[in-house]
Amino acid sequence: MAFTYDDQNIFAKILRGEIPNKTVFENDHALAFDDINPQAPVHVLVIPKGPYVSFDHFAAQATPEEQIGFMAAVSEVCKIKDVTNGFRAIANAREDAVQDVPHFHIHIIGGRALGPILS
């Protein structure tokens, strides 16, 4: 599958500092920030700093260092937000999964019982 990255998406603008965010954690390869429309007490978005459209794009083309840095950011967010009772990590990809922003991101959601993932 060919991937075309749109560098005008909102997360690209956040990474360039054009749009502010409430940063939770940042390293060389990822940025994590609070979601502006949280669905639970904890709702953090973790995005890679590289131009990846979706999870499969990131898995196929990100360097090992980018992948390790991204996963380390997810781990740090879970520690910072203290989701010891559990959390959900969600990555939507493309239209059928309702991916709103065409930049790979994971939602870390927790802070309460979440119920079943699908009804």
Number of C-alpha atoms within 10 A of each C-alpha: 5 5 11 11 14 14 14 9 13 15 23 22 13 14 17 12 10 11 11 10 16 11 14 17 17 20 13 12 18 23 24 26 19 18 19 11 7 13 12 15 11 19 22 29 24 28 25 28 21 16 21 24 20 22 16 14 18 19 13 10 12 16 12 10 11 19 17 14 20 25 16 16 24 24 11 16 21 19 11 11 17 14 17 10 9 13 19 15 15 13 17 18 20 15 9 7 9 9 16 11 17 23 26 25 28 21 23 24 24 23 17 13 10 13 7 6 7 4 4
